[in-house]
Amino acid sequence: MPQVHIAGGRLPSLDQRLQTAARRSMTYGEQVAIMILTAKSMGLDANHVDLAERVIDGGSVHPTHFTFMESESVRLHNLIASDTTLVSVANAKAGELKSKHGWE
């Protein structure tokens, strides 16, 4: 029987394995949606919030509608990126949203 070598010599606990299994990567669509919802939470005028919420809740949107969301996230990114204070606020708000929805 082959041996398995674990770094540190210990197996992760069941709790650690379950937490790792529960994490998942964000899709590109979810990243776009987070940008829109982050801007909304900052009080910026964000369009397509309803579509972004649908994506974050696990729903889908028509590819044509997604292109609208993508264009809006680029517009918002460019607006936020020009001000270091807004960047800091956006990073904090995005982190909160990601944690709320199960991403780290």
RAURGI-V214913 format. One record per residue. N is the residue number from 0. PHI is phi in degrees with one decimal (none if undefined). Layout:
{{N	PHI} {N	PHI}}
This chain:
{{0	none} {1	-69.0} {2	-95.3} {3	-108.5} {4	-104.8} {5	-107.2} {6	-57.8} {7	85.2} {8	77.7} {9	-125.3} {10	-78.2} {11	-65.8} {12	-67.7} {13	-58.5} {14	-60.9} {15	-64.7} {16	-66.6} {17	-67.5} {18	-63.3} {19	-64.5} {20	-65.9} {21	-73.7} {22	-72.0} {23	-144.8} {24	-77.1} {25	-81.1} {26	-78.7} {27	-60.5} {28	-61.3} {29	-68.2} {30	-64.2} {31	-62.5} {32	-63.1} {33	-60.9} {34	-60.1} {35	-66.3} {36	-69.5} {37	-63.7} {38	-60.5} {39	-62.0} {40	-68.0} {41	-87.3} {42	85.6} {43	-80.9} {44	-79.4} {45	-107.4} {46	-95.6} {47	64.8} {48	-62.3} {49	-61.7} {50	-68.3} {51	-62.1} {52	-64.4} {53	-62.7} {54	-64.1} {55	-63.4} {56	-81.4} {57	95.5} {58	-82.8} {59	-124.2} {60	-131.1} {61	-62.6} {62	-53.6} {63	-63.9} {64	-67.0} {65	-63.8} {66	-63.0} {67	-64.5} {68	-61.9} {69	-62.5} {70	-62.0} {71	-66.3} {72	-66.4} {73	-66.4} {74	-60.0} {75	-66.7} {76	-58.1} {77	-63.2} {78	-65.1} {79	-73.0} {80	-63.7} {81	-81.5} {82	-135.1} {83	-61.0} {84	-66.6} {85	-63.7} {86	-61.5} {87	-61.8} {88	-64.1} {89	-62.6} {90	-61.5} {91	-65.4} {92	-64.9} {93	-63.3} {94	-61.0} {95	-62.8} {96	-63.8} {97	-64.3} {98	-63.9} {99	-58.7} {100	-102.1} {101	93.4} {102	-107.9} {103	-96.5}}
